[in-house]
Amino acid sequence: MNKEKSKISLRLHPLDLFFLIRPPMLIPVWTFFLAGSWRSKSLPVGAVPSFIKESLLLESHFWLSFIAYSLLLGSIYIVNQIVDRESDRLNEKLFLIPLGIVSIKLALTISGILVIVSFAITFSYGLIYAFFLFLSLIIGLLYSISPFRFKGRPVIDIFSNGIGYGALAFGIGWITSSNFSLKLLLFSIPYFFATASIFSVSTILDIEGDRRDGAVTSAVRFGKAAMLKISIITLILALLSALFLKDLLIITTSLISLPLLLNVFLRKKRKFLTLYMRGSSYIFIILVAILFPWYLILLFLLYLISKFYYKFRFGINYPTLLEKEKPK
């Protein structure tokens, strides 16, 4: 249960600035980034043990890219909070900017600094890397900022998510570990479709809130039934393209996720929508964490810190691994 607004301290705490970039939201793109790094090597299954050993001692080149991409996305999430501050205040979803704990001026300053640092520390990575980073920034900003506001435009919202948080995250991970090639574009296809499938379900969960905010998302325009069809079609396309490209990460995740999504058609309850979203995400994260064991430690530490922060700062039980269905 949330603290009453009057009981939330409006004094800026050091951890507030860290959580302004919403670290838990970085987990999906981190995972796709790492998947891109793995796929760029085009290694057979038999090479997995040696790859795991190498992943424990990654070079500074990798870590700088990982940090730079995280900072860039953090800057985008800050802008998103600024744009949505009124709806977040009314819906009591976020507090730092809506309650004025972090001023808009300070938030914009931090966002700008993060972008500059992101490009500065990867300046020597080449034009193609910079282009991918820049494209991620542009899509992320256009997703929130009017008059473009991709998040409130049918179909465009699905494509921008699939490209921005699926294909580009995968691509930046690829370029970090290997040279750019046209194979990157081909190998990113399953990740585009996988992201589109998850996002299509997430828009169903947000229909009521989006309608209140006047956002005409794909789910608001086409309805729940249509979005479920889009979700299952894109998941099947992710599986088929992964089979063609011999991508075991997506093949395994899709095969396990497909029954979860089909279950949504049979039992039309919110908890089954979230079960598909979270279940498929957890499966994918676990598979990637097998390749990068340190990643599991990072996620565990982030989970503990986030739990502590949101509980004692705002009285919120967040993040949660599972979502209980709300009583009617």
Summary of the structure (lengths in Angstrom):
residues: 328
radius of gyration: 19.5
end to end distance: 17.2
largest distance: 58.2
contacts: 1061
relative contact order: 0.12
helix: 77%
strand: 0%
